[in-house]
């Protein structure tokens, strides 16, 4: 009976280790998938950039899309001048945590 209890405890311990490892691997970053922390950070960056653009009177009439992946902000949409393209890029780059800005805004 004592040997049986030891075997059962070892199996339970192995199951717990396996489950814990799976949880940690699910939260890890890969080249094609963000970690949970990176996803949260990118969401915060996106929100800050959108807020700054929305609160700038210069950009009120434009619909600019903002997406962030691993610290790289992508701006897309249409604006009416190169000045607007440059200013939007500067605003996005000024946000803490932004590593790079892909400015895909198009002058119409």
Backbone as a chain_set.jsonl record, in Angstrom:
{"seq": "XXXXXXXXXXXXXXXXXXXXXXXXXXXXXXXXXXXXXXXXXXXXXXXXXXXXXXXXXXXXXXXXXXXXXXXXXXXXXXXXXXXXXXXXXXXXXXXXXXXXXXXXXXXX", "coords": {"N": [[0.827, -1.196, 0.0], [1.977, 1.257, 0.687], [3.868, 1.699, -1.353], [2.17, 2.051, -3.486], [0.906, 4.502, -2.812], [3.102, 6.233, -3.021], [3.651, 6.066, -5.76], [1.282, 7.14, -6.824], [1.405, 9.748, -5.789], [3.716, 10.664, -7.096], [2.829, 10.592, -9.752], [0.774, 12.509, -9.666], [2.304, 14.766, -9.033], [3.894, 14.922, -11.369], [1.867, 15.483, -13.219], [1.049, 18.015, -12.332], [3.41, 19.498, -12.747], [3.586, 19.281, -15.51], [1.231, 20.612, -16.298], [1.751, 23.199, -15.322], [4.003, 23.903, -16.836], [2.857, 23.946, -19.373], [1.106, 26.115, -19.108], [2.916, 28.256, -18.729], [4.246, 28.17, -21.177], [2.218, 28.846, -22.891], [1.949, 31.527, -22.444], [4.245, 32.577, -23.422], [6.293, 34.41, -25.724], [6.485, 34.203, -29.281], [7.912, 34.228, -32.598], [5.752, 34.756, -34.199], [3.658, 35.229, -32.508], [2.409, 37.17, -29.862], [3.384, 37.582, -26.433], [1.411, 37.452, -23.424], [1.939, 39.7, -21.852], [3.184, 41.407, -23.753], [1.031, 41.783, -25.462], [-0.738, 43.231, -23.843], [0.849, 45.513, -23.363], [1.056, 46.481, -26.014], [-1.621, 47.055, -26.501], [-2.032, 49.177, -24.749], [-0.263, 51.068, -25.844], [-1.454, 51.435, -28.392], [-3.917, 52.546, -27.611], [-3.049, 54.951, -26.399], [-1.838, 56.279, -28.592], [-4.043, 56.535, -30.342], [-5.66, 58.153, -28.737], [-4.106, 60.508, -28.502], [-4.077, 61.315, -31.186], [-6.821, 61.678, -31.633], [-7.396, 63.768, -29.911], [-6.08, 65.877, -31.023], [-6.672, 68.721, -32.792], [-6.003, 69.051, -35.441], [-6.229, 66.549, -36.608], [-8.894, 65.829, -36.453], [-10.73, 65.569, -38.589], [-9.904, 63.359, -39.982], [-9.789, 59.821, -40.558], [-7.873, 57.737, -38.975], [-6.27, 54.719, -38.762], [-4.917, 52.721, -36.178], [-2.593, 50.338, -35.292], [-0.793, 48.061, -33.244], [2.038, 46.009, -32.868], [4.164, 44.152, -31.048], [5.478, 46.505, -30.15], [5.77, 47.981, -32.461], [4.216, 50.456, -34.209], [1.601, 50.804, -36.489], [0.361, 53.028, -38.762], [-2.478, 53.81, -40.654], [-4.552, 54.947, -43.334], [-6.219, 57.845, -44.748], [-5.067, 61.105, -45.437], [-4.853, 64.713, -45.894], [-2.474, 65.996, -46.528], [1.161, 66.042, -46.774], [2.242, 67.066, -44.522], [0.437, 66.311, -42.541], [0.862, 63.555, -42.558], [3.512, 63.417, -41.656], [3.278, 64.653, -39.124], [1.506, 62.935, -37.764], [3.086, 60.64, -37.643], [5.148, 61.577, -35.985], [3.717, 62.018, -33.614], [2.879, 59.407, -32.98], [5.387, 58.2, -32.619], [6.215, 59.471, -30.333], [5.095, 58.29, -28.132], [5.547, 56.478, -25.171], [7.262, 53.419, -25.188], [6.986, 52.786, -27.829], [8.664, 51.286, -30.428], [9.088, 51.419, -33.126], [7.739, 53.067, -36.017], [5.464, 52.442, -38.509], [4.522, 54.202, -41.008], [1.903, 54.301, -42.881], [0.175, 56.11, -43.978], [-1.791, 57.734, -46.441], [-1.657, 60.348, -48.768], [-4.392, 62.061, -49.993]], "CA": [[0.0, 0.0, 0.0], [2.862, 2.402, 0.767], [4.425, 1.889, -2.692], [1.077, 2.571, -4.317], [0.75, 5.923, -2.475], [4.252, 6.95, -3.574], [3.446, 6.127, -7.212], [0.182, 8.081, -7.067], [1.918, 11.098, -5.513], [4.631, 11.004, -8.183], [2.019, 10.864, -10.938], [0.109, 13.799, -9.445], [3.346, 15.777, -9.142], [4.225, 15.041, -12.789], [0.745, 16.158, -13.873], [1.115, 19.429, -11.952], [4.546, 20.087, -13.449], [3.201, 19.357, -16.919], [0.223, 21.668, -16.443], [2.417, 24.48, -15.093], [4.841, 24.153, -18.004], [1.96, 24.296, -20.469], [0.609, 27.471, -18.857], [3.991, 29.202, -18.994], [4.537, 28.181, -22.606], [1.113, 29.527, -23.559], [2.144, 32.954, -22.254], [5.531, 32.958, -23.985], [6.282, 35.053, -27.021], [7.167, 33.563, -30.402], [8.086, 35.203, -33.68], [4.454, 35.048, -34.817], [2.638, 35.387, -31.475], [2.812, 37.995, -28.734], [3.103, 37.075, -25.101], [0.305, 38.184, -22.794], [2.464, 41.018, -21.453], [3.367, 42.215, -24.956], [-0.302, 42.132, -25.956], [-1.243, 44.305, -22.983], [1.653, 46.702, -23.662], [0.662, 46.981, -27.328], [-2.96, 47.638, -26.37], [-1.856, 50.479, -24.094], [0.35, 51.957, -26.838], [-2.482, 51.749, -29.389], [-4.885, 53.455, -26.988], [-2.42, 56.255, -26.216], [-1.673, 56.922, -29.897], [-5.381, 56.919, -30.804], [-6.112, 59.271, -27.91], [-3.374, 61.712, -28.897], [-4.544, 61.737, -32.504], [-8.213, 62.133, -31.519], [-7.434, 65.036, -29.179], [-5.392, 66.9, -31.815], [-7.657, 69.337, -33.69], [-5.514, 68.88, -36.807], [-6.609, 65.23, -37.112], [-10.314, 65.567, -36.186], [-11.495, 65.212, -39.795], [-9.331, 62.183, -40.627], [-9.959, 58.53, -39.909], [-6.569, 57.091, -38.991], [-6.271, 53.435, -38.064], [-3.684, 52.49, -35.429], [-2.395, 48.97, -34.82], [0.529, 47.894, -32.648], [2.487, 44.634, -32.707], [5.501, 44.088, -30.455], [6.061, 47.836, -30.05], [5.762, 48.662, -33.754], [2.916, 51.072, -34.472], [1.295, 50.986, -37.901], [-0.683, 54.01, -39.033], [-3.025, 53.69, -42.004], [-5.709, 55.793, -43.598], [-6.017, 58.911, -45.723], [-4.959, 62.471, -44.933], [-4.854, 65.639, -47.025], [-1.178, 66.62, -46.807], [2.35, 65.371, -46.257], [2.41, 67.592, -43.163], [-0.373, 65.457, -41.672], [1.566, 62.268, -42.479], [4.685, 63.6, -40.794], [2.855, 64.967, -37.753], [0.951, 61.709, -37.171], [4.23, 59.791, -37.344], [5.826, 62.145, -34.812], [2.868, 61.772, -32.447], [2.971, 57.975, -32.66], [6.736, 57.93, -32.126], [6.447, 60.109, -29.032], [4.473, 57.493, -27.077], [6.485, 55.594, -24.48], [7.13, 52.008, -25.53], [6.99, 52.609, -29.279], [10.002, 50.971, -30.929], [9.154, 51.747, -34.546], [6.463, 53.511, -36.583], [5.246, 52.194, -39.934], [3.559, 55.229, -41.384], [1.294, 53.949, -44.167], [-0.857, 57.096, -44.312], [-1.774, 58.109, -47.858], [-2.162, 61.685, -49.057], [-5.385, 61.968, -51.076]], "C": [[0.87, 1.258, 0.0], [3.47, 2.724, -0.599], [3.378, 2.479, -3.623], [0.882, 4.063, -4.064], [1.894, 6.757, -3.058], [4.088, 7.118, -5.082], [2.356, 7.137, -7.559], [0.652, 9.51, -6.844], [2.872, 11.557, -6.607], [3.864, 11.35, -9.46], [1.306, 12.218, -10.829], [1.12, 14.936, -9.599], [3.74, 15.99, -10.606], [3.123, 15.756, -13.558], [0.767, 17.652, -13.567], [2.259, 20.136, -12.667], [4.214, 20.271, -14.924], [2.211, 20.492, -17.163], [0.855, 23.042, -16.285], [3.28, 24.856, -16.292], [3.989, 24.582, -19.19], [1.444, 25.717, -20.314], [1.686, 28.494, -19.183], [4.317, 29.273, -20.481], [3.438, 28.897, -23.375], [1.262, 31.036, -23.457], [3.444, 33.458, -22.873], [5.353, 33.56, -25.372], [6.999, 34.184, -28.048], [7.304, 34.602, -31.498], [6.76, 35.589, -34.335], [3.349, 35.312, -33.802], [3.198, 36.21, -30.326], [2.582, 37.249, -27.433], [1.945, 37.896, -24.534], [0.743, 39.588, -22.409], [2.648, 41.938, -22.645], [2.019, 42.662, -25.513], [-0.883, 43.292, -25.153], [-0.488, 45.603, -23.264], [1.245, 47.313, -24.995], [-0.721, 47.616, -27.295], [-2.889, 49.029, -25.744], [-1.271, 51.485, -25.081], [-0.69, 52.385, -27.868], [-3.477, 52.76, -28.837], [-4.307, 54.854, -26.828], [-2.272, 56.991, -27.547], [-3.027, 57.386, -30.421], [-5.893, 58.136, -30.041], [-5.417, 60.571, -28.304], [-3.835, 62.229, -30.255], [-5.968, 62.302, -32.437], [-8.31, 63.491, -30.832], [-6.717, 66.168, -29.903], [-6.385, 67.44, -32.846], [-7.281, 69.148, -35.16], [-6.014, 67.576, -37.432], [-8.088, 64.898, -36.923], [-11.063, 65.064, -37.417], [-10.972, 63.959, -40.502], [-9.642, 60.925, -39.826], [-8.643, 57.781, -40.061], [-6.649, 55.821, -38.153], [-4.906, 53.229, -37.417], [-3.66, 51.045, -34.959], [-0.98, 48.865, -34.291], [0.82, 46.406, -32.494], [3.937, 44.661, -32.25], [6.208, 45.438, -30.482], [6.134, 48.603, -31.353], [4.35, 49.149, -34.051], [2.752, 51.235, -35.978], [0.129, 51.953, -38.018], [-1.168, 53.8, -40.456], [-4.272, 54.541, -42.121], [-5.342, 56.859, -44.604], [-5.984, 60.256, -45.025], [-4.821, 63.399, -46.14], [-3.506, 66.295, -47.319], [-0.032, 65.786, -46.239], [2.627, 65.833, -44.834], [1.644, 66.729, -42.162], [0.283, 64.093, -41.493], [2.712, 62.373, -41.487], [4.297, 63.826, -39.33], [2.291, 63.727, -37.053], [2.075, 60.749, -36.792], [4.989, 60.262, -36.116], [5.032, 61.864, -33.538], [2.978, 60.316, -32.019], [4.332, 57.643, -32.064], [7.011, 58.498, -30.758], [5.9, 59.299, -27.853], [5.504, 56.526, -26.484], [6.209, 54.136, -24.842], [7.132, 51.732, -27.02], [8.426, 52.401, -29.741], [10.183, 51.431, -32.368], [7.769, 52.205, -34.988], [6.465, 53.202, -38.073], [4.133, 53.144, -40.357], [3.055, 54.946, -42.789], [0.144, 54.899, -44.519], [-0.675, 57.542, -45.767], [-2.365, 59.503, -48.005], [-3.138, 61.573, -50.214], [-5.518, 63.261, -51.821]], "O": [[0.509, 2.242, -0.646], [3.578, 3.894, -0.965], [3.695, 3.324, -4.46], [0.709, 4.823, -5.017], [1.668, 7.868, -3.537], [4.357, 8.192, -5.621], [2.511, 7.909, -8.505], [0.327, 10.396, -7.635], [2.838, 12.721, -7.005], [4.217, 12.297, -10.163], [1.251, 12.976, -11.798], [0.821, 15.953, -10.226], [3.902, 17.132, -11.035], [3.409, 16.551, -14.453], [0.528, 18.467, -14.458], [2.091, 21.259, -13.143], [4.53, 21.305, -15.513], [2.345, 21.244, -18.129], [0.53, 23.959, -17.038], [3.281, 26.012, -16.715], [4.368, 25.49, -19.93], [1.355, 26.451, -21.299], [1.407, 29.495, -19.843], [4.634, 30.349, -20.987], [3.708, 29.498, -24.415], [0.745, 31.759, -24.309], [3.711, 34.659, -22.844], [4.397, 33.259, -26.088], [7.985, 33.518, -27.736], [6.856, 35.738, -31.338], [6.666, 36.645, -34.96], [2.214, 35.59, -34.19], [4.318, 35.979, -29.871], [1.701, 36.394, -27.338], [1.555, 38.914, -25.107], [0.008, 40.554, -22.614], [2.312, 43.12, -22.573], [1.882, 43.793, -25.981], [-1.452, 44.225, -25.72], [-1.098, 46.665, -23.389], [1.101, 48.531, -25.099], [-0.968, 48.606, -27.985], [-3.599, 49.945, -26.161], [-1.729, 52.626, -25.149], [-0.797, 53.57, -28.183], [-3.837, 53.719, -29.519], [-4.994, 55.84, -27.092], [-2.546, 58.188, -27.628], [-3.149, 58.515, -30.896], [-6.487, 59.04, -30.627], [-6.062, 61.612, -28.425], [-3.969, 63.437, -30.453], [-6.281, 63.287, -33.106], [-9.206, 64.278, -31.136], [-6.747, 67.308, -29.44], [-6.88, 66.685, -33.682], [-8.157, 69.093, -36.023], [-6.203, 67.502, -38.646], [-8.496, 63.772, -37.211], [-11.945, 64.214, -37.293], [-11.536, 63.542, -41.514], [-9.745, 60.951, -38.6], [-8.332, 57.258, -41.131], [-7.045, 55.85, -36.987], [-3.871, 53.521, -38.017], [-4.594, 50.581, -34.304], [-0.067, 49.501, -34.818], [-0.032, 45.637, -32.048], [4.822, 45.13, -32.966], [7.395, 45.514, -30.799], [6.524, 49.771, -31.354], [3.41, 48.358, -34.133], [3.645, 51.738, -36.66], [-0.943, 51.733, -37.455], [-0.36, 53.63, -41.369], [-4.956, 54.816, -41.135], [-4.289, 56.794, -45.238], [-6.782, 60.517, -44.125], [-4.687, 62.936, -47.273], [-3.401, 67.075, -48.266], [-0.22, 64.949, -45.356], [3.182, 65.084, -44.03], [2.137, 66.448, -41.07], [0.263, 63.535, -40.396], [2.865, 61.536, -40.599], [4.907, 63.265, -38.419], [2.572, 63.5, -35.876], [2.022, 60.116, -35.737], [5.424, 59.451, -35.299], [5.607, 61.515, -32.507], [3.15, 60.022, -30.835], [4.416, 56.882, -31.1], [7.942, 58.06, -30.082], [6.212, 59.597, -26.7], [6.232, 55.85, -27.21], [5.065, 53.681, -24.806], [7.262, 50.583, -27.441], [9.298, 53.23, -29.481], [11.286, 51.788, -32.782], [6.756, 51.796, -34.421], [7.35, 53.64, -38.808], [2.955, 52.907, -40.089], [3.701, 55.308, -43.772], [-0.757, 54.531, -45.272], [0.446, 57.702, -46.249], [-3.422, 59.81, -47.453], [-2.793, 61.065, -51.281], [-6.309, 63.353, -52.76]]}, "num_chains": 1, "name": "protein.A"}
